């Protein structure tokens, strides 16, 4: 580099330093920075920031945890909002403070709230963007709580700033513990489903607990008792099993043709477990196996229901060497449940022949496999009575209908009864005194056969 080049570089570098100096804060700091300074007893610039993030569906749990934390003796907080900008565009708390000081783009404003569901017909208000000025005894720190979306699923961020890093770390650890202890999902039925970024609780949806009587579950003798023993009995006798050195985690596989009663059996188990957290994974939600199992481990006693498990657990021998990451995820999650944790898995499939042997044939993952068959003659008689309590049929008519429905699934009788009532109500098949009788039932059977035959011809 010759002399002229050196002088040019020196002038350019001096210009950079002059511009940087011009950007340094002069005089009084912005109001927001003054608030932080007054609370902390020193300038917030340069102080350590410790951060933790939570899934979007944990928003109410984080809010409850903060409220519980602040409810303890010797703790207090003032909640303030951010004005002049949303605060969502900043990647970090430090960047936000710099933005307030250097650019004046942020100042104190109103707290931004959002209402989120916490159950069936239940909801609560949570802070969407707000800053807590927390005093915990002699310790002072600041917490920014915000819902953010960067380049992935929405998250709830807690960003803590203060002079004592161990205090910040301790706060976040306690919040993490409290989110599990006071979790809004505990004892409820939820499903883990796909979602669009930024909507609701993320991939969590609440469901009403079914009310199904034991007599309404029509299976071959001994099958329901075996399922009850494995799913419910282990929970009832947990102390004895643990004392004998046995594990509590268990898996049940219900397999059989479509409509045979697998899902109905699962719904019955849900009704028998009123205080158990139940996480249902099905359809596109199968991609959220990890989240479902994490919730179950956090909230025992818990039941994880994986419907149509063959969609993610197809045998590796059938995939021509292709990897199946969801299968390995499911296997790892089932293995990852601690032996003393009261977590049960109930898996259903129409195609047991497709299942990976490492799942279906390994005790500790699947301890009980139950074939739920098509109903036999006795079962069909009970199903007709169960789903058609208002049908007017004599014994001979019942016997004839049962005889000609050999090979149909249990769900068939629910549709026959519904359709017979509809045909009677619309006058297509008139019955005595307006009741649905054998004429309506036979008309319903004819319609269903015609529909089945048309579908068969098309395929």
Secondary structure as UniProt FT lines:
FT   HELIX           3..23
FT   HELIX           31..40
FT   TURN            45..46
FT   STRAND          48..55
FT   HELIX           56..58
FT   HELIX           59..70
FT   TURN            73..74
FT   STRAND          75..83
FT   TURN            88..89
FT   HELIX           93..98
FT   HELIX           99..103
FT   STRAND          107..109
FT   STRAND          112..119
FT   TURN            120..121
FT   STRAND          122..136
FT   TURN            137..138
FT   STRAND          139..148
FT   STRAND          155..162
FT   HELIX           165..181
FT   TURN            184..187
FT   STRAND          189..192
FT   TURN            197..198
FT   TURN            200..201
FT   STRAND          204..207
FT   HELIX           214..216
FT   TURN            221..222
FT   HELIX           223..228
FT   HELIX           229..233
FT   HELIX           234..236
FT   HELIX           238..243
FT   TURN            244..245
FT   STRAND          250..255
FT   TURN            258..259
FT   HELIX           262..272
FT   TURN            274..275
FT   STRAND          277..281
FT   HELIX           283..288
FT   HELIX           289..298
FT   STRAND          302..306
FT   TURN            307..308
FT   HELIX           309..311
FT   HELIX           316..318
FT   TURN            319..321
FT   HELIX           325..335
FT   TURN            339..340
FT   STRAND          343..349
FT   HELIX           352..354
FT   HELIX           357..360
FT   TURN            363..365
FT   STRAND          368..371
FT   HELIX           377..387
FT   TURN            389..390
FT   HELIX           395..403
FT   TURN            404..407
FT   HELIX           411..425
FT   TURN            426..427
FT   HELIX           432..434
FT   HELIX           438..458
//
